[in-house]
Amino acid sequence: MSREPRNMDSLTKKSIEDIPWYHHNLTRNGAEVLLLEYGCEGSYLLRPSKNNPGQYTISVKSVNSVRHFPLVYDDIKFVFGVGEFFNVEQLVEHFKNYPIIPGDTGQAVTLAFPYPSKVDELSVYEDITRHVVHSGSFKCHTLSNPSSPINELPDVNWSVASKEGFLTKKGAIHKNWKRRWFVTNRYTLQYYNQRGDKKPLKVLDLHLAEEAVKNETCGKPNAFSLVFPDRTFFLYADSKQEMQEWIDLLSWKLRNKVKLKKRCETV
């Protein structure tokens, strides 16, 4: 007698949750914070997909960003990239073989180190012997002026939204095009001479950026502009998809920056 799809789904879901590196309550942002802070290049984990309930996502740390890949379940098999796996055992065995995922910019990432969902923890807590409260508003300082106190806590956007890859940038002075390694994390965009360099050539504050838009006038394919009040950066990607991913991510950050500013102004 064949199983009903619902029973099969329940069985598979239970088996998925038994994978040691399955994080059942982890969000995309939580995965980025966890892997960027504590993972190394090649660390990865499995989590549920927020945008596609019943589906899953593999999150893996690259050099300075976290990439996310869909793991699809269609009631019969799991599909990861071009691979198909008809049970959890086949899926886990695949990941034991260190799969390599190429990128549009030619930068491959190897899924090498599964990040466990359960780790040993020390059960030691501190006693609260005294407890006081402020009689008025709590004073804190702005990041731009540590000596200037403000009465309210700053409205912070905690999203990471990381990405990295090669882009070719037009110079400000000589107007020549040079290939650079770009990394965005939270509200900074940094670019380096080469992938793996420790010191960036420049760090841009995306709080100051105005828009990221496709550019069809600079004479380069897959080009876009990142506009600041005092300068516009002209960039192009290796593919149309990579260009669109950068535009979408940067535009998302700028939209959230505007929402954050409006919330602060209404306080």
N, C-alpha and C positions, 0 to 999 in steps of 0.2 A: 504494500500500500504506500503510495507516495505521500510525502508530507505536504501539508498546506503551506503556502508561501509565508503566512504569518508565523507558523511554528519554526520554519527554516530561518526566518529573519531573527527570531528571538534566540535561537541556538547560535547563530553566527555572531550576533551582537554580544552574547555572553562570552563566546570564544575570543572575540576581539578584545573585550575588556580584560581578559586573562593575560594578554600580552604585557610583559613587564614594563614596556616603554609606551603604553597607552595611557594618556592623561585625560580622563573622562570629563573633567570640568574646565579644561584649559581653553582660553580664548586665543585668537590670533595675536592680540597685543601681549597677553600673558606669555605666550610661547616666545615672542621676540625678546621680552625682558629676561626670561629665564635663560634662553640660549645665548644671548649677547653677554649677559653678566657672568654666567657660570659655565657655559659650554666652550668647546674649542672648535676649530674648523673641522667640519664633518660630523659634529654632534647632531642628532636628529631625534624626533619624537613623533608619535601618532596621536591625533586629537580629533574630536568630532568637528564637522564643518558647521559653522554657524549659519552660513548663507544657504546651505543645502542640507536640511535636516535628514538624518538617516545615512548621510555620506560622511566621508572622513578626509582628513588632510594630513600630509606629511610635512612637517616643518623642519628645515635643516639649516644649520649655521654655515654660512660661507665665511669670507675673511672678516668683513665688518658689517654684515647684514644677515638677515634671515630670509630664506626663500621658502615658498609654500607651494606644494604640489597636490593635486586632487588624487584621492584614492576612492575609486567609484565601486559601489556594490550594486548589482542589478538583479538581486534575488537568486542568481545562479552562480556568479563568479565575482571576484575582485579584479578590477582593471587598474593597473598603475603604469602609466605611459603606454608602451606597446605590449606590456606583459599581462597575461591573464592567469589567475590563480583560483582554483576551484575549492579551496579550503584554506583555513588559517595556517595550517602547517606549511603548505606550499608558499604562502605569502611570507611567513617568518623565515623560511629557508632561503628565499630570494634575498632578503635583507642581510642574511648572514654572509652572503657572497659579495658584500661591499659594492652595491650598484653605483654606477657613475652616471650623473645626469649632466649633460652639456647645457650650456647657456647660449642665448642668441649672440652674445658678444664673444663666444668662443671660450668662456671661462667655465670649466666643468667643476662640479662639486661631487665628492665621494661621500656616500652615506656610510660612515665608518664607526661611529660611536653612539649606540642607542642610549638615550637619556632616560634613566629609570623614573617611574612615577612614585616609587616608594623608596625612601632611604632611611638609614638608621638615624634616630633622633634621641637626644639626651632629654630625659624627663626631669629637668630641674627648673624650678621657677623661683622668682624672687618674691619675697613678702613685701606688701605695701604697708609700711609702718606709719607713714604720714601722708596726708592728702589735703592739698590746699587748692583754691581756685583764684583766678584773677578777679578783682572787683570790677574791672572795666574791660575794654577791648584789649585783646592780645596784641602786643607791638611786634612787628617784624620789619625787615628791611627789603627794599627792592634790590634785585641783582645788579642793576645799573648804578645804584648809588647806595652802598652799604651803610653810609652814615646818616641816611635819611629814613627815619621810621615812618611806617604807615599804620593805619588803624585796623585794616582788614587784611586777612590772609590773601595772597595773590591767587587769582583763579587760574589754576595750572591745567594745561592739557597734558595728560599723562601718556598719550599714544606715542608709540615708537615709530611705526611705519618706515622700516628701513629698506634700503635698496642700494646696490652697488653695481658698477659695470663701466666699461669703456665708453666714453663719448669723445668726439672731436670738437675742440673749442677754438673759436676765432680769437686771436690775440687783440688786446686793447690798443697796443701801440703799433706793432709791425703788421697787424692785420693778417698774419699767416695762421694756418690751421694746424693745431697740434693735438695729438691723441693723448688723453689723460684718463686716469682712473678716478671715477667719481663715487662718492659715498654719501648717502643721506641717512640721517638718524635723528629722530625727533625734529627739531627746527633748525638744523644746520645742514649745509651742503658743502662738502669738502672735496677738493680734487688734488690728486697726487701725480707726480711725474710718472711713476710706475705702480702697478699692483704690488702690494706688499710693503711699500715704503711706509716708514713710521711717521714722518713729518709731512703734513700736507703743504702744498704750495699756497693754498688760500682756503680760508674758511668763510663761507657766506652765511649770514644770519637771515633765515627765511622769514622771520618776523617782519623784515623790511621789504620783502619782495611783493610785487604787485600782481603779476600774472605770469603764467606759463602757457604759451600758445604755439601752435604750429606755424612755421615760417616758410613761405613759398617764394621769397624774394631774394634769399641770400645765395642762390645758385647751387645749393647742396641738397641731395636727397635726404629724406628722413630728418629734416631740420626743424628745430623749434627755438623759441626765444624765451629767456627767463628775464623778466623786466624788473629792474630796481629803479628807484627815483633818480639815481645818479649814473646808472649804466645799464645797458641791456647786454646780456650774455647770449651769444649766438652759438648753438650747439647742434651737432647731428649725430644720430645713432647708426648702428650697423644695419638695422632693419626697420621696417615700418612698425612692426609690433613692438620692438624695443623703444622706439620713439614714443609711441602711444602710451606705453607703460610709464615712462618718465613723466609725460605730460599729465596723465591721470593722477599719478601719485603726488606730484608737486602741486597740482591744482587742488587736490583734496586737502593738502596741508594748508594752502592759502585760504581756502574756504573756512576751514576750522579755525584759522587764525582770526578771521573776521568775526566769526561767531563768538570767539573768546573775548575779543575786544568789545563787542556789543554788550556781553554779559558784564564785563568790568565797568562799563560806562553807566549801567543801570543800577549799580550798587549804591 
